């Protein structure tokens, strides 16, 4: 049996034998082999390597999961890419509304602001002096020319008339006697019983009395006129305003305050202005015939009346660069009222047979105007166009479109060139087909934009 020794113990001596024997040789033989002392550290490193292995496995598993789910998310896109073209078109259709490009007569109107003015306006005043004894009208009443409005005390003027009539009668009686005397003097003068001087005096007296008779007749006419002025009648037909004087007041011919005002409303006038740059077109239109003018409410939609241009002022205002215009309206429905502010539209010309589309179809790019046209294959095409006159929701296209093209008027915000579209029904501002419809467009209101 070989001896095995161990390192010194805490006492500085050799370790005790495992068997507990007192024999030094047996104690040496019982000590653990040196190999066991080397294996202990190896057993302590195993948990650390295992931890790193577990972490590596978790990282690999996470990477595999991420790759798996990302692949599944991308799979529908790849599947759609492999899907048939018809299925893709159904999924990506853009709903739009369209209108058809058509030829029509487009009216061109010049827009402005106007003020309604009575065709005639009269302040009724007294032409004689006296007491206002009667008011024969109601405020706001519509009167006709010659209707009784008021009376002034007529008694002084009736007395003056009677006096003039009496003077005339007196002069007529004197004239009758003078005429008889002349006849007798002529007979005596023919027999040389009266002198020629007497005959001439009788003739002169007759002439003076004849002139006096005419003077008396003139006095009668003046007195009768003054008496007529005591009865105040409407000088024009129109609508009365607020009463300015009450019964019992003393009125005079020189008073600035009248009794009432009358405004003629049928017909009625509208004053408005136009820029000097439009004067040539307006003058040419008036020279060609009656120029239609529309009066619209402040909302710009409600038509209050249709009239004709009556006047182009003879000067252009140098300060504002505008010319004043006047239009006359029948105003049968009394929709226009003096002092009312209105929008005016003057028909300058009519573009015949123009290609027109709703202005909602026109889009503005960075440097051009364009529309989206629906091709026969159902896809949208961007088309650059040139626009002319804008008129009542319509725009004249001078280049870029053909008659019969379908242009998109709603839903353009989602369109791209080549997008598949789905045409939806709705209130489309498409041009109505037929000559009658195009003629109806001529009477529509419009505005011109430079």
Buried (B, 14 or more C-beta within 10 A) or exposed (E): EEEBEBEEEEEEEBBBBEEEEEEEEBBBBBBEEEEEEEEEEEEEEEEEEEEEEEEEEEEEEEEEEEEEEEEEEEEEEEEEEEEEEEEEEEEEBBEBBBBBBBBBBBBBBBBBEBBBBBBBBBEBBBBBBBBBBBBBBEEEBBBEEEBEBBBBBBEBBBEBBEEBBEBBEEBBEBBEEBBEBBEEBEEEBEEEEBEEEBBEBBBEBBEEBEEBBEEBBEBBEEBBEBBBBBBBBBEBBBBBBEBBBEEEEEBEEEBEEBBBBBBBBBBBBBBBBBEBEBBEBBEEBBEEEEBBBBBBBEEEEEEBBBBBBBEBBEEBEEEEEBBBBBBBBEBEEEBBBBEBEBBBBBBBBBBEEBBBBBBBBBBEEEEEBBBBBBEEEEBBBBBEBEBBBBBBBBBBBEEBBEEEBBBBBBBBEEBEEEBBBEBEEEEBBBBEEEEEEBEEBBEBBBBBEE
